[in-house]
Amino acid sequence: MRFSSLVPLFFLPLIHAVLLWKTHDISSLLVEEAKKVHYKSLSGTIQPLETILKAGGANSVKIRFWVDPPNGEYNLAYGLRLAKRAKEAGLAVVVNFHYSDTWADPGHQIKPKAWEKLSVEQLVAKVKSYTKETLDAFHAADIDVNLVSVGNEVRAGLLWPTAKYDQMGNIAKILVAGSQGVRSSKYGSKAKVMVHLDRGYSWSTQEWFYDTIAKNGFSLTKDVDVLGISYYPFWDPRDSTLENFRQNINNMAKKYGKPVVVAETDWPTKCSKAIENIPQSLRSIPFTAQGQVEWMRKVADIVKGVPGGLGQGVMYWEPGWIDNASLGSKCESSVLFDGNWGNMSNVIASAKP
């Protein structure tokens, strides 16, 4: 068996009383379970991952969506299966649209194959209808969706090349369409609209992006409810400090008057290959499970300290994906579980003590 075990039992209660979104991204859970991965809590019992997260204080899970992935992973049917399990565990769902058939991030925003030949106007209409129809399917399944990310880390645009960073007018149109798709869904105003950028430690990045799309027809008053950021400690050794993070989210809240959510973060338990990427001021945090607790406590405290109560969420990416423990970074492991790979017919992922 493949086993994994987890730390959210430590960090989530720390933010339980204040934050509206206490969230883990579990998008890869069904992929892991297909490989016979099972999850073990800190008490030593094998339980569904979502049950362990709920017991640790989570109130929601985040699920990413790809339009038409070749193998079906992360499509609508896949997401509905995960969401129904989240509902049974008493967890709400944060929907994360990538508007792609594969990964979308600042370096990859590939248009879905079925949308490749659409004009700008057709693409805008498709984003709106696809967003609405997907959410309506969740509503029909009685899933509690309370936050929707229209795109994923869209600093460099989305649906390339139509809405790439050199086409800010089209970026604004696509984001408006995504927002309108959420608003026109059966969730209406219950599901909040989030725009999500990376570089959560860079105020100049956030200000440039939002001021520019606002000049191009995106309303910071009506088209967005929540400003989401990714904040990772191991991509920028100079600027990704906690102080820059604090300054950025305080500035975002002050200038735009919107709630701010850390839509992605994590901390490594092994990082022998990339410590030079981590700012000197953060290197006292150990690469251990307790270090993950310390990191989440520091991030959560800063979010909770945003003036006006506008710091409203922290989301861990992706705690149980033990087959991809590096989670895309040069650090070897940032997941919250240790995998026992001794018996390849099953793998037990045990919560890191």
N, C-alpha and C positions, 0 to 999 in steps of 0.2 A: 504494500500500500504506500502511496505517497501521502505524507502527512505534513501539515503546516500549522504553526501556532503564532499567536498574535499579541500585539501591544496596545490596541486601542482601548483596552480596559483601563490603561493608565491615563492616556491623554484626554479622552473625551469627557470624563466627569469634570475635568478642570474647566471646561468651557460650557458645561451643561446649563448653568443658570442664566447666561447672557445671550449666547449666539443663537440665531434662528436656524442656521444651517450647520449641523454637526454631522459631517458627511464623509463617506468613503466611496471612491470610485471602484465598483466591483465588476466592471464591464467584461473582464476576461474570466469570470468565474465559470461559465459553462464550458469554455475552452479547456480550463484546468480540470474540471470534473470529467470531461470526455477522456482525459488522460489518466483517470482514476486517482486524482488528487482528492484527499480528504483533509478536513481541517480539525485541529484539536485546540481546545480552549486552554487557558492557563491552569484550569482545574484538572486537565488531563483527559477530558471527555471529547469524543468526536462529535461534532455538531455542524450543521450548515453554517457557512461563513456568515450569512446575514444574521443568523441567531447570535453568533458570537459578537458581532458588531453591535447589535441591538443591546445585548447585555452589557457591553462596554460603554454605553451612553449615546450611541449614534441615534439620530432621529431620521436620517435619510440616506439614500444611496444615489450615486451618480451613474448614469448609463449612457455610453456613447452610441451614436447611430451613423452607419454608413448607408448610402442610398441603395446600391445593388452590388455588394461584394461577391466575387466569384464563388466563394465557398459558403456563403450564407452567414458567416460570422459577423455579428454586430448589425444585422439587418433588422427590419421591423419585427419579424417573427421571433428572432433571437431576443430582442429587447423586451418584448411582451412576456416571454417566459421568465426572464429575470425579474421584471417588474411585478409579476404576479407573486413570485416568491417574496419579494420585498414587502408587498402588501400583507401577506400572511404573517410576516415577521413583525408587522406593525411599523414599517418604515415608509416614509414618503419617497418620491422619486424626483431627481433632478435630471432632466433630459438634455443631452449634449449633442446637438446636431453638428456633424462635420461637413455636411453638404459635399460629400465626395464618396467614391467607392472604396476609399482607403484612408490612410492617415492624413489629417489636416493639421498643420502647424506652420510656424513662420517660414519654413523652408519647403513646405509641401502643401499646396492647396489646389489639387488636381480636380478639374471639373468631372462630374459623373459621366460615364461614357454615353449614357442615354441623353444627356443634356448638351453634348458637345457642339451640335450644330444650331442650337437655339440662338436667336437674336437677343440683344439686351432686353428688349421688352418681353420676349417670350421667357427668358431666364428669370426675370423678376416675377412674372406670373407663376412660373413653375416653383420657385422657392416658396412663395406664399401658399400655393395649393398643397405642396408636399408637406410643409410644416403643419398646416391645418389638418390635413388628412391623417398624418401620423399621430398627432395629438388626439384627434377624435377617436382613433382606434384605442388609445390608452383610456380615454374617457369611457368608451363603451365597455372596457374591461374593469371599470370602477377603480382605476389606479389614482392615487393621490399624487398628482404632478403639481408641484408648487413653484418650480423654477425651470426656465428653459434657456439654454445658451444657444443663441443664433450664430452658429459658427464656433470654431475652436482656435484660439490664439490667432486672431485675425489682424494683427499689427501690419502684416505685409499684404493684406487683402484676402480674398477668397475667390473660389471659382475662377482660377486663372485660365486664360489671360484676360478674360472680360473684366474682372474686378481686382486686378493686381494693384500693387501699391502706387503705380503711376496712373491709375484710373480711379482717383478718389471719389469722383462723382458716381461711378458705378458701384463702388464699395458702399456708399451711402444708400443707393437705391436698393441694393441687395439686402442690406441690414434692415432697412425700412420694411421690405417685403417679408423678411423673416419675422419681424415684430408684428406686422399685420396678420401674418399667419397664426401667431399665438393668440392675438387679440380676437380674431374671428373664429377660433376654435371653440369647442363647447366648454372649455375651461374659462374662457373670457378673462376677466381681470384676476382670477384666482391664481393663475400661473403667471408669475413675474417673468419679465424679459431681461435676460442678461447678455451683455456684450463682454467678450473675454479676450484680453490681450496678455501677452507674455511680458517679461521685463518688469515685474511688479515692484522692483526697487528703483525704477527710473521715472521720475516725475516728468522729465522732458519728453519721454516717449508717450506717456499717457496724454499729456496736455496737447502735444502735436496732433495725435490721432483724433482725439475728440473734438478739438477746435476745428480741425480740417474737415471732418465729415459734417460738423454742424454748419459749416459754410457751404456745404454741398447738398443740403436738403434733409439731413438727419436731425430730428428734433430731440435734443437732450431732455426736453420736458415730457414729451408724450411717447417717444419711440423706445425708451429704455427705462427699466426700473432699478436694475442692479448693475454695478460695474465690477466685473470679475477680473482677477489678475492671477497669473502664475508667479510664484515666488520660490525659486530654488536656490540653494546656497552654493552650487558647484559649477556654475557656468561663467561667472565673471569675478575673478579674484580681486578686482579693484572696487567694483560698485555694488555687488550684491550683499551689502551689509545690512544688519538689522536697523541701523539708524537711517539708512537711505530708504529702506522699506517703510519705516515709520513715517518719515517725512513725506514719502509719496502718497500713502493712503490718507494721511491727514490732509494733504493738499487736494487730493481728488474729492474728498468729502466736502471740504470747504468751498471749492470752486464750483462743483457740479451739484452739490446738495443731494447726492444719491448714496444709497447704501453701497458699501464695498465688501466684496467677498473674496477670500483667497480660494480660487477655484482649483488650484493645484499646488501642492507642496509635498515634500518628503525629506527624510534625513537618512544618510547611509549608516549601515552597521559594518560595512567594509568599504574602504576607499583608498587602497594602497596605490592605485594608479592615477589618482586625480586630486590628491590633497592640495597640489599647487593651484588648483582652480578655485579653492575655497578661500575667502578673505581671511587674513591673519586674525582679525577680531573674532572669528567664529571657530578657530581651530582648537580652542579649549573644550569645546563640546565633544565628548567622546563618540567614537564610531561603535556604539553599542545600543542595545535596546533602551537602556537608561538615557543614552544620548538622544534617542528619538523622542523620549518623553520630554527631555529638557528643551529640545528644539520646538516641539509642538507647544509647550508651555510658553516659551518666549514669543512665538508667533501669535498665539491666541491672546496673550496679554496685550500685545501691541494692537491687535484688531479690536479687542474690547475697549481699548483706550481711545479710539477714534472719537473726536468730539461729536456731541449730539446723538450718541448711540448709533452712528452710521456704520460702524464696523460690525458686520452681521453674520459672518460665516467663515469656516475653515474646512477645506476638503483635502483628504489625503489621497494621493495618486500613487500607485494602485496597490493596496496592502497585501493582497493574496496572490499576486501573479508570480509565483515562485519559479516558473519556467523562464521568466524574463526579469530576474531579480535586480538587474542593473537599472531597469526602468528607463532605458534610453540614455543614461549618463555613462561616464567613464568609471564611476564608482561601481564596485562589484555587486553590492546589494543594498537596496533601500526598502525592501518589503518588510512586513511586520511578522513574517513567519520564517521558521527554519524548516527546510525540507529534508526528510529522511529518504534518501534515494536508494537504500539498500535493496529493496524488493521492487523491481520495476513493474510488477503487475499492479501494485498499488503504491502510492506515495503519501506519507503522512506529513502534513505541514503543521508544525506545532508552534503555538504562540511563544515568541521570544520572551524568556523570563527576565 
